[in-house]
Amino acid sequence: MTPLHDGMNLVAKEYVAAQNPADPGVLVLSKFAGAANELDTALLVNPNDIDGMARTIAMALSMPLLERRMRWEAMMAKLQRHSIQHWFTRFVETLRETRGEAETPMQMVAEPPAPPWPLRSVNAR
């Protein structure tokens, strides 16, 4: 995957997750993709370097099974550690730190004020 700018994070991760563990393919990934930092055992390329990309694709096509498995296992381990739950927890912690609530439990939202008109039940006559 060779975007010229950041992006395509999920496509690269989905490719890794969809591989057959017994015979995984090789991920050739642009060093400009956002996933390149996390999927650092992929073969990283500069999409502006056509000759370099050709050499890297040739390397991927001839890569021994053991090396492919080792690279895939390393990427899968990172994907499993950095799940959506992990991202959500870090995101909420950062929000709390921003508000100065890092050490205190989340505060409950106060009850909204009562409306100025009387409330009636749907069943009341």
Sequence and secondary structure as in RCSB ss.txt:
>XXXX:A:sequence
MTPLHDGMNLVAKEYVAAQNPADPGVLVLSKFAGAANELDTALLVNPNDIDGMARTIAMALSMPLLERRMRWEAM
MAKLQRHSIQHWFTRFVETLRETRGEAETPMQMVAEPPAPPWPLRSVNAR
>XXXX:A:secstr
   SSS  HHHHHHHHHTS TTS    EEETTSGGGTT TTSEEE TT HHHHHHHHHHHHT  HHHHHHHHHHH
HHHHHHT HHHHHHHHHHHHHHHHT TTS           SS    TT  
